[in-house]
Amino acid sequence: MSQCKVIKIGCSDHRVQSVMRGHLEKFHDVSEDRNEVFPILNAGSQKLFATKSTRNSVLEQIAIAVSNGAHTCVLFAHEDCGAYGGSERFQNQADEKQTYVNDLHEAERQITRQFAGKLKIEKILLLRKSGTDDFNRFEKV
């Protein structure tokens, strides 16, 4: 019987699903097909930690995953996220990236506050190939 090993917190954007899945398979040797991943998906997922009501909902889901064996939490964000208004909303690419990085750090702080010592947390920013919707690179934050 498979055991939940990794929590995936990521955006529900269809453009990034295969990239997130591939990252987990390659770097964590886990598969959603083997039920080793506990997915928490929402548009602009890292933004869920900004308000108390949505933060509490996500933390409750994380607690369920931890009680089922999860030991790692991977937080994904991506460029051109519609929940933020897309890339057009930002002054420039550096401003966009910094916003996502700041929100990933805040998500990590909230998770660590409740699950210190129980979860290893990894933060990943998914990056597009210039001028396309092809998310082919990632950066650890």
C-alpha positions as CSV (number, residue, x, y, z in Angstrom):
1,M,0.0,0.0,0.0
2,S,1.3,3.4,-0.9
3,Q,1.8,6.2,1.6
4,C,1.4,9.9,1.3
5,K,4.9,11.4,1.2
6,V,4.7,14.8,-0.3
7,I,2.2,17.7,-0.2
8,K,2.0,19.6,-3.4
9,I,0.6,23.2,-3.0
10,G,0.3,24.7,-6.4
11,C,-1.8,26.7,-8.8
12,S,-4.7,25.1,-10.6
13,D,-3.6,26.6,-13.9
14,H,-3.7,23.9,-16.5
15,R,-0.4,25.2,-18.0
16,V,1.7,24.1,-15.0
17,Q,0.2,20.7,-14.0
18,S,2.6,18.5,-15.9
19,V,5.6,20.6,-14.8
20,M,4.7,20.3,-11.2
21,R,4.1,16.5,-11.6
22,G,7.4,16.1,-13.4
23,H,9.3,18.0,-10.7
24,L,7.9,15.8,-8.0
25,E,8.7,12.6,-9.9
26,K,12.2,13.7,-10.8
27,F,13.4,15.3,-7.5
28,H,11.2,13.5,-4.9
29,D,10.7,10.2,-6.6
30,V,6.9,10.3,-5.9
31,S,4.0,9.9,-8.2
32,E,0.4,11.0,-8.0
33,D,-0.5,7.8,-9.8
34,R,0.8,5.8,-6.8
35,N,-1.1,8.1,-4.4
36,E,2.1,9.4,-2.8
37,V,1.2,13.1,-3.3
38,F,-1.4,15.1,-1.5
39,P,-2.4,17.8,-3.9
40,I,-3.7,21.2,-2.7
41,L,-4.5,23.2,-5.8
42,N,-6.0,26.6,-6.1
43,A,-5.6,29.6,-8.4
44,G,-2.6,31.5,-7.0
45,S,-2.1,28.9,-4.2
46,Q,0.5,30.9,-2.3
47,K,-2.0,33.7,-1.9
48,L,-4.1,31.4,0.2
49,F,-1.9,32.2,3.1
50,A,-2.7,35.9,3.0
51,T,-6.0,35.8,4.8
52,K,-6.9,34.0,8.0
53,S,-9.9,32.0,6.6
54,T,-8.2,30.6,3.5
55,R,-4.9,30.1,5.5
56,N,-6.7,28.0,8.1
57,S,-8.4,25.9,5.4
58,V,-5.0,25.1,3.8
59,L,-3.4,24.4,7.2
60,E,-6.2,22.0,8.0
61,Q,-5.5,20.1,4.7
62,I,-1.8,20.1,5.4
63,A,-2.6,18.6,8.9
64,I,-4.5,15.8,7.2
65,A,-1.6,15.0,4.9
66,V,0.9,15.0,7.7
67,S,-1.3,12.6,9.7
68,N,-1.2,10.3,6.6
69,G,2.6,10.3,6.4
70,A,3.6,13.4,4.4
71,H,7.0,14.6,5.4
72,T,7.7,17.2,2.6
73,C,5.7,20.1,1.4
74,V,6.5,21.6,-2.0
75,L,5.1,25.1,-2.7
76,F,4.9,26.0,-6.4
77,A,4.3,29.4,-7.9
78,H,4.5,30.4,-11.5
79,E,5.0,33.4,-13.8
80,D,1.9,34.9,-15.4
81,C,-0.4,33.7,-12.7
82,G,-4.0,34.8,-13.4
83,A,-4.9,35.1,-9.7
84,Y,-2.4,38.0,-9.6
85,G,-3.8,39.5,-12.8
86,G,-1.1,37.9,-15.1
87,S,2.3,39.3,-16.0
88,E,0.7,42.5,-17.4
89,R,-0.2,43.6,-13.8
90,F,3.4,44.0,-12.9
91,Q,5.8,46.9,-13.7
92,N,8.4,44.4,-15.0
93,Q,9.6,40.8,-14.7
94,A,11.7,41.5,-11.7
95,D,8.7,43.0,-9.8
96,E,6.6,40.0,-10.8
97,K,9.2,37.5,-9.6
98,Q,9.7,39.4,-6.3
99,T,6.0,39.3,-5.6
100,Y,5.8,35.5,-6.0
101,V,9.0,35.0,-4.0
102,N,7.7,37.1,-1.1
103,D,4.4,35.2,-1.1
104,L,6.2,31.9,-1.2
105,H,8.3,32.9,1.8
106,E,5.1,34.0,3.7
107,A,3.5,30.7,2.9
108,E,6.6,28.9,4.3
109,R,6.5,31.0,7.5
110,Q,2.8,30.1,8.1
111,I,3.4,26.4,7.5
112,T,6.5,26.3,9.6
113,R,4.7,28.1,12.5
114,Q,2.3,25.2,12.7
115,F,4.3,22.2,11.6
116,A,7.9,23.0,12.8
117,G,10.0,19.9,12.7
118,K,7.3,17.8,10.9
119,L,7.8,19.0,7.3
120,K,10.6,19.8,5.0
121,I,9.5,22.8,2.9
122,E,10.7,23.5,-0.7
123,K,9.7,26.6,-2.7
124,I,9.7,26.5,-6.5
125,L,9.0,29.2,-9.0
126,L,8.1,27.9,-12.4
127,L,9.4,30.0,-15.3
128,R,8.2,30.3,-18.9
129,K,10.2,30.0,-22.0
130,S,10.4,33.6,-23.2
131,G,7.4,34.7,-25.2
132,T,5.4,31.5,-24.7
133,D,3.2,29.7,-22.3
134,D,5.7,26.8,-22.1
135,F,6.8,26.4,-18.5
136,N,10.1,24.7,-19.1
137,R,12.3,25.9,-16.2
138,F,12.1,26.3,-12.5
139,E,14.0,28.1,-9.8
140,K,14.4,27.0,-6.2
141,V,13.5,30.0,-3.9
